[in-house]
């Protein structure tokens, strides 16, 4: 196992084709789980859609980056026990016999993310929209009633 990247050995690289040089993956030869290595087929699948989750006074808002996907290719589902599931699939581009690929970096495959929402989430009022490859899921919150504070007169 070499710690020096091999640009010309074993990886479809050519000194005359600048598009075929791969970026060195320092974890490629280590026995780590596949998710840490960029050279594994697992990481080339569109497995980990990046999601931001913020809580506002009115709602829980989740935003997922899903570039290149249409809203018809994405599912937003509500399950029992306040579980919100976002899933979908990006299809692999069809290969033409007359085309020569120099690099394939865009991921494809299925993805699924699940989030257990807190008790104050109104799971029956979930709304989702998609614009410019960003899925926004809004889950309204129940109003939290503050306990009524009653002043008690002190005798004496």
N, C-alpha and C positions, 0 to 999 in steps of 0.2 A: 504494500500500500504506500503510495507516494503522496507526500504533502504538496508536491509541486504539480500544478495543473498540466495535464498533457493535452495540448491543443491539436496534436496531429495523430494521436493514437486511439484507436478503438471507437471513435465517435463520428462517423460520417463527415469528418472535417477535411478540408483541403486548403493548402496554402494559396491556391489560386481562386478560391471561391470565398470572398469575405463574408457572405451571408451564412455560411455553414459552420462557422466557428461558434461553439457553444460556450456559455459562461460556466466557469469552474464552480462545481458544487462541492464545498469542503466536507459535507456530510455523506457523500455518495458511497464511500466504502466502509462506513461505520455501521454497526448493527443497531441503529436506532429504528424506532417505529417509522413506517413509510411516510407518515404525515410530516416528518422533519426533513425529508430529502426531496429536493426539487426534481430529481431525476426519476422518481417513481411514477408508475402509471396512476397511482391513487391521487397524487397531487395534480396530475394533469386533468383529472375529472373536475367538473364544476361543483365540487363537493361543499366548499365553504363559502357560501354567499355571506358577504360582510353585512352586518346589521348593527345599527345604532338604536338604542332604546333610551328615550328620555321620558321623564314624568313631569307634566305641567300641572298646575292647580286643577285643570279641568279634565285631563286625559293622559293616557299612556300613548306615546307616539313612537312607532318603530319604523325605521327607514332602512331599506335593503338596496344595495347596489346590484342591479341585475342588467348590466349593459348588453344591448343587442337583443333582449328578449321582448316579446310582445305580451300584452296582458293576458292573451289567450293561452300562453305557455306557462303561466304562473297560477298556482292555487293558494288561496288563503282559507284555512279551515279552522273552525272552533270545535274543540273536543270537550268532553266532560272534564270536570276538575280544573276549569279555567286554563286549559292548554290551547295556545294559539300555534298553529302549524303553517309554515310557509314552505311550499315545495314547487318544483318545476323541473324542466329539462331543456338544455340547449343541445340541439342536434349537431352532429358532426357534419361539416361541409362536405358535399359530394366531391369525389376526386374525378377529374377528367384525365383521360389517358394522354392528352396533348399538353398537360400542364406539369411543371416541375416545381415542387415545393422547396423553398430554401429554408424556411423556418415555420414551425407551428407552435405558437406560444399561447394562443387563445384557448381557454379551457372549454371542454364540452362534457356533457353527461348530466346525470341527475343530481339534484341537491335537495336538502330538506333541513329546515331549522325549526325547533320547537321551543316555546317559551311558556313557562307557568306564570300566569299573571296573578297579582295579589287579589285578596278578597274584595277590594273596592272597585274592581273592574266590572263594568256592565257588559258582559259577554254577549248579550243579545242585541247590542247596538254597535257592533264593530263595523267600521267603514274602511275601504281600501281604494287607493287610486294609484295610477302609474303614469309617470311623466318623465321623458328623457332617460329611460332606463333606471329610474329610482322608484321603487315601490314604497308607498307610505301607507301604513296601517294605523288607524286611530281608534283607540278603545276608550270611550268615555269613562269617567270615574263617578262613583256614587258620592253624593255630598256627605261629608262627615259632619254629623251633628255634634257640635260642641256641647259638653254637659252644661246644663244651666247652673250657674253659680248663684246661690241664694245667700244673702248676708243674714247672719244671725246676730240678734242684739245680745250683747253681753250684760247680764244682770249684775248688780252690785255696786 
